[in-house]
Amino acid sequence: MTTERTAGWAEQAVREAGQPAGPASREEEVLLRIERARGRKARVREERVTLAHGAGGSASHTLVEAVFVEAFRNPILEPLGDGAVLTVSGSRLAFSTDSFVVFPLFFPGGDIGDLAVNGTVNDLAVCGARPLYLSAGFILEEGFPIADLRRIAASMAAAAERAGVRVVTGDTKVVERGKADGCYVTTAGVGVLERETELRPSAIRPGDAVIVSGPIGEHGVTIMIARGELDIQADLASDTAPLNEVVAALLDAVPGVRVLRDATRGGVATVLNELARSARLGIVLEERAVPVRPVVNGACELLGIDPLYVACEGRFVAVVDGEQAGRALDALRAHPLGADAAVVGRVRAEPPGLVLLDTAFGGTRIVDMLVGDPLPRIC
């Protein structure tokens, strides 16, 4: 599905360019058209918000850039990382916030409570920070069972203890029955940056290695199966987990870490597209190197979804100096959450801003950013 869509768009780009000629000029013209399209100012064409606007794909990015960045524009916001890096009285801090509307609230491997804690902890961790404090805001629907609320709060407390953070402030609102789907949670967090390393896409260089910290797609597929809408049974659980310890181990062992990203909505493919565009460099993935468990791969085949676009909640993407890739893998694999880490690709100068995949069948295709997410409300 993804391949056909990308190919169709590429063909349209060639037609619009109005250029005849052979394979070489055709490829160059397609890449030129893509570069021009991406260089245009973001513009929301829809008159109303759609589910795609919250899915983490290109529709989300357009909404964020055309509405929120346009309204709040400032140098701290504009990098649009997983969190903001601030300097306060000489100390470097990371600050992040996230909202959670996952359905169902309880699923194999976790629930909305530990997901909310882990999500914000991980956003801070991939900024290079040691997470310290969280806030928690709850929007509850009238009639929501107190027993379920206690279960969620207990899960959050356990997740916070595991991650070494404290929930120190919060808020609670209640809305009318039928207005909130049970419970929504918003968490914000603050962490301290204790290393001199600056993690940013502009530090990426040709020859760098692209690493994922473990098998991808487990959370998104778990949520879809837990909804009971599909006739699929699988022994699978969400990968939700706090990444601060394994990230710290990587940063302590490898001075050549360029950038880190939490691979949540939109999955690894979306993260890499963001990095390629920001760095103005190309990224080439090796399909056979991408770690995907057979049960996830099988479910994705049944659903017609590429695992590269499926969300994780306990995996991250790292771009490191290519010469230090082995050391990075050793550091990750020494931690339980990085035991299956793998180098999945390399950075190169061309084509700028694009992610390509060398397929298992010997071909190459563009891995573009999807408009929306085939798996809505997974976090």
N, C-alpha and C positions, 0 to 999 in steps of 0.2 A: 504494500500500500504506500509506504513512504517513498520507496524507490520510484514507483510510477508517478507519484505526485511531483517529485523533484525533477524527473526527466521531462515531464510535461511542461513544467515551468521553464526549464532550460530551452526547450524547443520554441516556446513562445518568445523567449528573449531573443533567440536567433531571428525569428520571423520579424519581430519589431525592429531589429537592427537593420533589416533590409539588405543584408550582405550575402552574396552568393559564396562560392568558393568551397575549398576542400576542408578536411578535418582540422588542420592546424588553425586556419583563420576562424573557423567556426568555433573552436574551443576558446580562442582568445576573445572573440566577440561576445560569447556567453558570459565569460568572466567579467568583461568590461560592463555589460549590461547589469550584472549582479552588483558590481561595485557602485555603479551610478544609482541604482535603486536604493541601496543601503545608505547612500550618502544624502538622500533627501530628508528634509525635516519631517519628524514624526507628526502624523496627523490622524486623528480618530475620525473615521468616516461614518461609524454607526451613530445613530441618534440616542440609543439606549445601551446600557451595560449588558453584556452577554456573559455566559459562563466562560467563554474563551478568554475574556479579559482577566480572569482570576486564575488561569491555568498555568502561568509561567512561561508560555511560548511567546511568539512574536506579537500577538494581540495584547498580551500583558505588558510587554516592553513598550509598545506604542502608547498604551494608556498611561503608563508611568511617565514616559518622556514628554508626551504631549500635554498632559494635565498636571501631574504633580511636580515634575522637574521644572516645567514652565512656571508654575506658581511659586515654588519654594527655592528656586535656583540659587546655589551657593557652592563654593569650592569643596566643601566637606561632603555634600550630598551627591555631587555630579559623578563621582566614580561608580556609584550604584553597586557597591560591594555587599557582602553579607552583613556588614555592620559598618559604622562610622568610626574612624580613628581620630581621637581628640587629644589635644594637649591642654592640660589644666594644671596651673601652678607648677609647671616643669615636669609633670607626670604624664605619660602617654596612656590613654585609656581607650577602650573599645566600647561602643554602645550599640545595642541592637534591639529590635522589637519584631514580634511576629504574632499572627493570629491563627487560631486553629479551629477548623469547622469540619473535621473529619467525620465521615459517616461510614460504618457505625461507630459509636463512641467506644465500644470495647471490641477488640479483635485479637486473633492469635498473636502473642508476643508483646502485647501492650494495650494501651488505651489513650484517650485524648489527654489524660493527665501527664503520663511520663513523656508522651510525644511533645507536649508543650514545653516541658523542662528541657528535654534533650535538644529540641529544635533551636532554642535560644542559646543554650550552652554551646552547641556546635557552630552557630553563626559567630559567636565570640571567638571560639577556638581557631577557626580558619582565618580570622583576622590576625592570629598570632598572639592572642591574649590568654591570660589565665582568668577564667570566669570567676566572679566573686559573689555578686548579688543579683537576685531576680525580683521582679514584681509580677503579680498575677491578677488579671482582671477576668471576672466571670459574667457572662450574660446568660441568665437562666430563664427557662420557660416556665410559666405558671403550671403547676402540676408535676414538675420534674421530681422523681423519687429522691428523698433525702438519703436513702441507702446508697443510691448510685453516686450522689454528690460526695458522700463520705468515702466511697471507693476511689473516686477520682482524686480527692484531696490526699488520701493515703498513698496513692500511686505517685503523685507529684512529690510528696515528702520523701519517699524512698528514692526516687530518681535524683532529687536534689542532694540527698546524702551521698549517693553513689558518685555524683559529679563533683562533690566538694563545694557546693554553693548553698546559699540560704535564700529563702523567699522572705523578703523583709517588708514588703508593702503590697497593697492591692486594692481592688474595688469589686463590688458586686452590684449587678442590676438585675431586675426581674421584669420580663415583658409578658404580655398576655399569651394565653394558651394558643398554640399554633403559630407563634411569631418567631421562634428561635430554634426549632428542631431539637429541643432538649437542653443543650448546653454548648456554648461557645467559650473558648478560653483565649485570652491574650496575655503573652508574657513579654517582658522587656528585661534586658540584662546589662550589667556593667562588668567589665574585666580590665585587668591591668596588663600592659605590654612590658615585659621584663627583659626582652632581647632587643638588640639594636637593629635586627633584620627588619626591612620594610618589604612587605608582601604586596606586590602590585603587578597588574598585567604588563605595564610598560617595561618591567624587568625581564620579560621573556625574550629569549634569543633563539635563532635557528640552531638546531642541534640539540636543544633541550629535550628531555624525556617527559612523556605524559604518563602518570601513574594513577591507577585507581586503587583504593585501599582494601577492596574486597569485592565479592560477587555482587552484581548490580540487579536492581529491579525487584527485590524481594518484598519491600514494603508495599509498593503499588499493586502488585499482583495479589498479595495477601488481602488487601482491602477489597479488591474486586471480588475475590472468592467469598470473603466474609459477608458481603451484601446479599448473598444467596440468590442473585439474579441470573447466575450462570450455572449450567449443569456441569460444574467442574469440581472435583474433589482432589485435594492435594495436601500432602504433609508439609506445610509451609507456614512460617511465622515471620512477622515484621522484623526488620533488622534494626529497629529503633534502639539507639544506644548513645551515651555521651562520648564524644570523640576527643575531649580535651587532653586526656593522658596520652593517647597514641599520637596525636598531633605534636604534643610537647616532646615526645621521644624522637620524632622525625626532625623537629627543629633543632634539638640539642645535638643530634648526630650529623646533620647535613647543613653546612653553611650555604650551600647553593640552592636552597629552595626559593623559587621565584614567586610563586603564588599558590594559594590554596582556595578551594571552593567546596561548599557543601552541596552534594548532588541531590537536591530535593525535587521540587516541581520541575517537570521537563527533563529530568534525568541528566545523565552524563552528556548527551548530545547537546542539550541546551547550554550547559555550563561551558563546554568547549567552544561553541559558537560565540558565546559572550567574550571569552578570552581571545579567540582569534580576531574578532572584530576590534576589540580594544587594543590589542598588540599590533594590529595590521600585519599579521603573519599568517601562514598556513599551518594547519595541523593535519597530519596523516595518521589515521588509525589502522591497526591490523586487526581484522575481524576475529581471526583465530586466537588472538591474545586477550580478547575481552573476556573476563571471568563472568560466566552466567551459569547458575545451577540448572541441571536438566529440567527440573520441575518448573522453573521460571521460564525457561526457553520453550517448553512444551505448551504452557498456558498462553504465552505470548503468540505462539504460532496459531493456536485455536482462536485467539481474539484478533489476529491480524495486526499485532502491535510489535514494533521493534523494541527490544529490551533497552536499547540505548536511550529511549525516551521515557522510560518508566522510573518513577521516583524511588529514591532510597532515603532512609532516615538514619542510617548509621554508616554511611560511606562518604568519602570525600575524594576529590580530584586534586592531585598535586602536579605542578610543573617544576621540574628540578634540572639543574645543570646536567647535561647528558653524561658527562664523565663521572658524575656522582650517583648515577641511577642505581648501581649495585649496592652502594652504601645505604641509599634510601630504602631499598627493598629489605635489606638486613634489619634496619631499624624498625620498619613496619611489621615485618614478620615475627619479630621478637615479642610483639604484643598480641594478645588474643584477637583484638578487633582488626588487626592488620595481617593475620596469618596467611590470607590468600591474596595479598597485594600483588599487583602485576603491572609491568610496563606495557601499555596498550598502544602507544604511538610516539611520534616524534614531531617536533616543530621544524618547519622549513620556511624559507623566505617567500616561496610562491606556492599557490596563489594567495595573495594577501586577503585576510578576512574570511577564508573558507576552511571548512572541515571536510576532508575526504576520507573515504573508507576503502581500503584494499580488501575486497571481499574474499571469502573462502573459496569462491569459484574462479578467482584469478582476475576479476574485473575491478574497476574503481568507480565509485559513485559519490555524489555530493551528499553529505549529511547536513541538511539544512535545519533551521529552526522551524518547528511546526507553528501554525497559527494558534492553536489551542492545545489542550491536553486530552488524549483519548480516555484518561482516567481522572474525572473531576472529583474534587473534595477528598483527596487522599491525605491531607494534612490540615 
